[in-house]
């Protein structure tokens, strides 16, 4: 197995992966909540995956991050990227930081911590 130095990865690459990690966790949460038509699942998923929703959920999670996790989050938040029209720059950068952290934790094999942080961040959002 090849050694991976996670600190050498671009924060935007980690955010790319983290976006997928969050997406699969959202889909799993929604599917486990009930067997509903996919179009309804998609609308519910938007409550989790939009930058504004992730930025708001981040408020629940930030106080629970270790110093190391906070540093990873900040690397992603501060990375230079193009902000889409659908989000404010502040929300988009915060969401990117969150995705960066989830991507880092995924590559580090910290799946239990990912689940814990996801539940902290999105636990208050009702699925149905």
N, C-alpha and C positions, 0 to 999 in steps of 0.2 A: 504494500500500500504506500502511496506517495504521501509525504508529509505536506500538509497545507499550512502556510503561514497566513492566518486570517487577517493579520494587520497589514499585509501587502495588498489586500483587495481594495478596490475603489469603493467608497461608501455607496456610490450609485449602483454598482454591481450587486452589493449586498442588499440594497433596497429592492432591486429587481427580483432577487430571490425571495426576500421577505414579503413582497407583495403577493407572490404565489403561496407562501406559507400561510399568510393571513387569509387569503382567498379559500384555501382548502379547509381551514379551521371554521370559517364562516359557513361554508357549504355543509360541512359535517354537522355543525350546530343546528342549522336549519332543517336538514333532512331528518335528524334525530328527533326534532320537535314535532314532526308530523308529516304524513304523506299527502302533500298538496301539489297542485299542478306547477310545473317548472316556471311558468310566467309569474306566478305568485312568489316563488322562491327568489326569482331574480329581483323583484321589487323589494322584498325583505332584505336581500343581500346588500342593496344600496345603503341601508341603514348602517352597515358596517364598513364598506369598502371605499366610500367617497372620502376625499381628503378632509372635508369638514367633519365627518363622523369620526374619523380616526384621530383628528386633532382633539376633538372633545373627549374621546375615550382615553386619550393619552393623559388627560388631567387626573384620571383615576389611577393610572399606572406610575406616573413620575415619582411620587413619594415612596414607592416601593422598590425603586431601582437601586442597585448597588452603585458605588462610585464608578466601578469599571463599566457597568451597563450604561450609566449616564454618559460616560465619555464616548461610548460607541454611538449612542443616540445623537449626541451633539455632532459627531463626525458626519452623520447622515443629514442632520438638520442644516448644517452649515455648508454642505456640498452645493456647488453651483450647478443649477439645472434650469431648464425652461419651465416656467409655471403655466399650466393650462388655464384657459379662460374660465373653466368651471369651478375654480377655487381661488381663494385669496392667497397671496404669496406666503403669509404667515402660516395658514392652515396647511398649505402644500408642503412647506419645509418641515413642519412638525410631523406630518404624516410620513414624509420621506425618512426622517430620523427614526420613527417607530419601525418602519419597514426595514431600515438598515439594521436595527437591533435584532429584529426577528430573523433576518437573513444570517446574521453573524451567529446567533444562538443555534440556528438550524445546522450550519456547517460545523459548529463546535459539538454537535450531538447533544445539546441541552434541551431535549424534547419535553422533559417534565417542566422545566422553567418556562418554556414557550407556552405550554398549556396553562400554567399558573398565571403568567402575565396576561394572556388572552382573556382568561376568566376575570381577572381584576379589571382590565380595560373595558370589556364589553359585557360584563355580568349583569349590569342594570338594564341593558337593552332587551326589551321583550321581543321574542321571536314571533309570537302569535297573539 
